[in-house]
Amino acid sequence: MNKTIIAPSVLAADFSNLQAAIADIDASGAEWIHLDVMDGHFVPNLSFGPKMIRDLKPHSSLIFDVHLMINNPEEMIPLYAEAGADYITIHAEAATHLHRLLYQIRDLGKKPGISIVPSTPVSFIEHLLPMLDLVLVMTVNPGYGGQPLIPFCLDKVKSLAKMRRDNKFLISVDGGINEKTACIAREARVDVLVTGETFFRAPDKKNIVSILKGIEK
């Protein structure tokens, strides 16, 4: 059984009918729901806040994977924890006291993650790996969907896979994941594939999830 986790990103869904989008994810065989929170400062785009996550949570039993692409995440972490996040991922580039924030997330009963943009090396977060449940490697420059995957970012995935050994964090990638790039991401030893337009534009959601997982039908 293929163990790759598929996490469709709500950012690519039709915001006028998000309940239907969540139902599509639930029925597809995907395991997680990825929620990109953007503040218009850390990244050049705005998305949604904790109320939307709170409203969607009762409509799915899947894992809510909340990715905070925001400045000053320490001010907002409690709100997203209360809203129903299961994983809360902050950006290494967005905060000074990362160690403290990871403890804050854990103390709130949530699983802490760190994300790095393409220009940030893995060495920047190496000392924090034992504290993490998730490392999210951005394979595009964050802010907008539909960008092509930046190949050198998968070298970071390979480095993280070698580093984890006794650590139990998952490795996720986000950006440019489609039928072709999912294969090379899996070969790099990714655990979680975040996918947006590839999922929501697919007429057969179960089929695209199987393809991304590398399951032959």
C-alpha positions in Angstrom: 0.0 0.0 0.0 1.4 3.4 -1.0 2.0 5.6 2.0 2.2 8.9 0.3 -0.3 11.4 1.9 -2.2 13.7 -0.5 -3.2 17.1 0.8 -5.3 19.1 -1.6 -5.0 22.8 -1.0 -8.2 24.7 -0.5 -6.6 27.8 -1.9 -7.3 26.4 -5.4 -10.9 25.6 -4.7 -14.0 27.6 -5.6 -14.4 29.9 -2.6 -18.1 30.3 -3.4 -18.7 26.6 -2.6 -16.1 25.5 -0.1 -18.3 22.9 1.5 -18.5 21.1 -1.8 -14.7 21.4 -2.2 -14.3 19.7 1.2 -16.7 17.0 0.3 -14.7 16.4 -2.9 -11.5 16.0 -0.9 -13.2 13.7 1.6 -14.5 11.4 -1.2 -11.3 11.3 -3.2 -9.1 9.2 -0.9 -6.9 12.1 0.1 -5.9 12.1 3.8 -5.3 15.8 4.6 -6.8 19.2 3.8 -4.1 21.9 3.3 -5.1 25.4 4.3 -2.8 28.3 3.2 -3.2 31.3 5.4 -1.7 34.4 3.7 -1.5 37.9 5.2 -0.5 40.1 2.1 2.8 40.9 3.8 4.9 37.8 4.2 3.6 36.7 0.8 2.0 39.0 -1.8 -1.5 37.6 -1.5 -4.4 37.4 0.9 -6.4 34.2 1.6 -8.5 33.6 4.7 -8.5 33.6 8.5 -9.4 31.3 11.4 -13.1 31.7 11.0 -13.1 29.9 7.7 -11.2 27.0 9.2 -13.5 26.9 12.1 -16.6 26.8 9.8 -15.1 24.1 7.6 -13.9 21.8 10.4 -17.3 20.2 11.2 -17.6 19.1 7.6 -14.6 16.8 7.5 -12.8 14.3 9.7 -9.6 14.6 7.7 -6.4 16.2 9.1 -6.4 20.0 8.8 -2.9 21.0 7.8 -2.7 24.8 8.4 0.2 26.6 6.7 0.8 30.1 8.2 2.4 32.3 5.5 2.3 35.3 7.8 4.5 37.7 9.7 4.3 37.6 13.5 2.8 34.1 13.7 3.1 34.1 17.5 0.1 36.5 17.6 -2.1 34.2 15.5 -1.1 30.6 16.5 -3.7 30.4 19.4 -6.5 31.5 17.1 -5.7 28.8 14.5 -5.3 26.2 17.2 -8.7 27.0 18.6 -10.2 27.0 15.0 -9.4 23.4 14.5 -5.9 23.1 13.0 -4.3 19.7 13.5 -0.9 20.7 12.2 0.3 24.3 12.4 3.3 25.1 10.2 5.1 28.4 10.5 7.8 29.8 8.2 11.4 29.8 9.3 11.8 33.2 7.7 8.9 34.8 9.4 9.9 34.6 13.1 13.0 35.1 15.2 12.1 32.9 18.2 11.2 29.7 16.3 12.1 27.4 19.2 9.6 29.2 21.5 6.9 29.1 18.9 7.2 25.4 18.3 6.8 24.8 22.0 3.7 27.1 21.9 2.1 25.0 19.1 2.9 21.8 21.0 1.5 23.2 24.3 -1.7 24.0 22.5 -2.1 20.3 21.6 -1.2 20.7 18.0 1.6 19.2 15.8 4.3 21.8 15.0 5.8 22.3 11.5 8.3 24.6 9.9 8.3 25.6 6.2 11.2 27.0 4.2 11.1 29.0 0.9 13.3 28.0 -2.0 16.1 30.4 -1.0 16.4 29.0 2.6 18.8 26.1 3.1 17.9 23.1 5.2 20.8 23.9 7.5 18.8 26.9 8.8 16.4 24.6 10.6 18.6 21.6 11.2 18.9 22.1 15.0 15.1 22.3 15.3 14.3 19.0 13.5 13.9 17.0 16.8 11.1 19.3 17.8 9.1 19.0 14.5 6.2 16.8 13.3 6.4 18.3 9.8 8.9 20.0 7.5 7.2 21.7 4.5 9.6 22.4 1.6 8.2 25.1 -0.7 9.0 24.0 -4.2 7.8 27.4 -5.6 8.1 30.9 -4.3 4.9 31.1 -2.1 2.0 33.4 -2.8 0.3 32.1 -5.9 -0.8 28.8 -7.3 0.0 27.4 -10.7 3.7 27.9 -10.7 6.2 25.2 -12.0 8.1 23.2 -9.5 11.7 24.5 -8.8 13.8 21.3 -9.2 16.6 22.1 -6.8 14.1 22.2 -3.9 13.8 18.4 -4.1 17.5 18.2 -3.1 16.4 19.7 0.2 13.9 16.8 0.5 16.7 14.3 0.0 18.8 16.0 2.6 16.0 16.0 5.1 15.3 12.3 4.5 18.9 11.5 5.3 18.9 13.7 8.4 15.8 12.4 10.1 16.9 8.9 11.2 15.5 8.7 14.7 13.4 11.9 14.3 9.8 11.2 13.2 8.9 14.3 11.3 7.1 14.1 8.0 8.4 15.8 4.8 6.0 17.7 2.7 6.3 19.6 -0.5 4.1 22.4 -1.9 4.2 23.9 -5.3 4.0 22.6 -8.8 2.9 19.1 -7.9 1.1 17.4 -10.8 1.1 14.0 -12.4 4.7 14.3 -13.6 6.3 16.0 -10.7 4.7 13.8 -8.1 6.8 10.9 -9.3 10.1 12.7 -8.8 8.9 14.0 -5.4 8.1 10.5 -4.3 11.6 9.4 -5.5 13.1 12.1 -3.3 11.3 10.5 -0.3 8.5 12.9 0.3 5.7 11.9 2.7 3.1 14.5 1.9 2.2 16.0 -1.5 0.3 19.3 -1.4 -1.6 19.8 -4.6 -3.9 22.6 -5.7 -5.0 23.1 -9.3 -4.1 19.6 -10.3 -6.6 18.2 -7.8 -9.5 20.7 -8.3 -9.3 20.8 -12.1 -9.4 17.0 -12.3 -12.7 15.6 -13.4 -12.1 12.4 -11.5 -10.8 13.3 -8.1 -10.2 9.7 -7.0 -8.2 8.9 -10.1 -5.9 11.9 -9.7 -5.3 11.0 -6.0 -4.3 7.5 -7.2 -2.0 8.9 -9.8 -0.3 11.3 -7.4 0.2 8.4 -5.0 1.8 6.3 -7.8 -0.9 3.6 -7.6 -1.5 2.0 -10.9 -5.2 1.5 -11.8 
